[in-house]
Amino acid sequence: MQHRAEVRGIGIGVGDDGSNVPAVILEAREEYLPIVITTDQAQAIQLGLTGEKFERPLTHDLLVEMVTEFGGAIDSIRIDDLSGGTFYAKVDAERYSNGEAYVFTFDARPSDAIALAVRVDCPILISDEILDAAGRPPTAFDIDFDQ
């Protein structure tokens, strides 16, 4: 079963070497799913969440604009695999031509997929299998995302 997730925010964890590690925190099925990302990826997601605009488009904004100009739309993203501690994602898109829908699925890093999803306000879907393997109760986090 797929669950619709919400981006709760960007958190900071501690890596194995004691360094700060950013993570995007998704919430689905009343659990949190932390996905470790780079600082640049965290910034791209945060900028999408705030809607901050720049004089020139950033990479994810450019991609959204291109997809739209070519008659397409990003329908949803899926966090659909976890292997060796690495999450994998898909971007589901469609394009209409002559009244007919063409459906496309693209492999993506979860951080890129999430950065796109927050820009176009499309569903972020996570399977039970992923949540069973990596979901954590909200009590496992020191951060109150509702503030």
C-alpha positions in Angstrom: 0.0 0.0 0.0 1.2 3.5 -0.8 0.9 6.3 1.8 0.9 10.0 1.0 3.7 11.7 2.8 4.2 15.3 4.0 7.6 17.0 4.2 7.9 17.9 7.9 11.2 19.8 7.4 15.0 19.5 7.2 16.7 18.1 10.3 20.3 17.6 11.3 21.5 14.3 12.6 25.0 13.2 13.7 26.9 11.0 11.3 29.1 8.0 12.2 32.1 10.4 12.3 30.4 12.9 14.6 29.7 15.4 11.9 26.4 17.1 11.3 24.3 15.4 8.6 21.2 17.0 7.0 18.1 14.9 6.5 14.7 15.6 5.0 12.0 14.3 7.3 8.9 12.9 5.7 5.8 11.9 7.7 3.5 9.1 6.6 1.4 6.6 8.5 2.0 8.6 11.6 5.8 7.8 11.4 8.8 9.9 10.4 11.1 8.8 7.6 14.5 10.5 7.7 16.4 10.5 4.4 20.0 11.7 4.7 20.9 14.2 2.0 23.6 16.7 1.2 23.6 20.4 2.3 22.9 21.4 -1.3 20.0 19.1 -1.6 18.6 20.3 1.8 18.9 23.9 0.5 17.1 23.0 -2.8 14.2 21.4 -0.8 14.0 24.2 1.7 13.9 26.8 -1.1 11.0 24.9 -2.7 9.2 24.8 0.6 9.5 28.5 1.2 8.7 29.4 -2.5 11.6 31.8 -2.5 12.2 33.1 -6.1 15.5 34.1 -7.6 16.3 36.3 -10.6 17.3 33.2 -12.5 15.8 29.8 -12.1 17.6 27.2 -10.0 17.9 23.6 -11.4 14.7 22.2 -10.0 12.7 25.3 -11.0 14.2 25.1 -14.5 13.2 21.4 -14.8 9.6 22.2 -13.7 9.4 25.0 -16.2 10.7 22.8 -19.0 8.3 20.0 -18.3 5.4 22.4 -18.2 6.4 24.2 -21.4 6.6 20.8 -23.2 3.0 20.1 -22.2 3.9 17.8 -19.3 3.1 17.6 -15.6 4.7 15.9 -12.6 1.9 13.8 -11.1 3.6 12.2 -8.1 6.9 11.0 -6.7 7.5 7.6 -5.0 10.1 6.6 -2.5 10.0 3.0 -3.7 13.1 1.1 -2.7 15.7 0.9 0.0 18.9 -1.1 -0.6 22.1 -1.0 1.5 20.8 2.1 3.4 20.2 4.0 0.1 16.7 5.2 -0.8 15.5 5.2 -4.4 12.7 7.2 -6.0 10.6 7.6 -9.1 9.0 10.6 -10.6 5.7 9.9 -12.3 4.8 12.4 -15.1 2.5 12.7 -18.0 2.2 14.6 -21.2 -0.9 15.2 -23.3 -0.7 15.2 -27.1 -3.7 15.4 -29.3 -5.9 14.6 -26.4 -4.0 11.4 -25.5 -2.1 11.0 -22.2 1.4 9.6 -22.3 2.7 8.4 -18.9 6.4 8.5 -18.0 8.4 7.2 -15.0 11.9 8.5 -14.3 14.4 7.2 -11.8 15.6 9.9 -9.4 17.4 10.5 -6.2 14.8 11.0 -3.4 16.2 14.5 -2.7 15.7 15.6 -6.3 12.2 14.0 -6.5 11.2 15.7 -3.2 12.6 19.1 -4.4 10.4 18.8 -7.5 7.4 17.7 -5.5 7.5 20.7 -3.2 7.6 23.0 -6.2 4.6 21.5 -8.0 2.6 20.4 -4.9 2.3 16.8 -6.1 1.9 13.7 -3.8 4.9 12.1 -2.3 4.1 8.4 -1.9 5.9 5.9 0.3 5.2 2.2 0.5 4.5 0.1 3.6 7.7 -1.8 2.9 9.8 1.4 3.1 8.1 2.6 6.2 8.3 -0.8 7.9 12.1 -0.8 7.2 13.0 2.8 7.9 10.1 4.6 9.5 10.6 5.9 13.0 8.1 7.1 15.7 7.9 10.8 16.2 9.2 10.3 19.7 12.6 9.2 18.2 13.2 12.9 17.2 14.2 15.8 19.4 12.6 18.3 17.1 9.0 19.6 17.3 8.2 20.2 13.6 4.8 21.8 14.6 6.5 25.0 16.0 
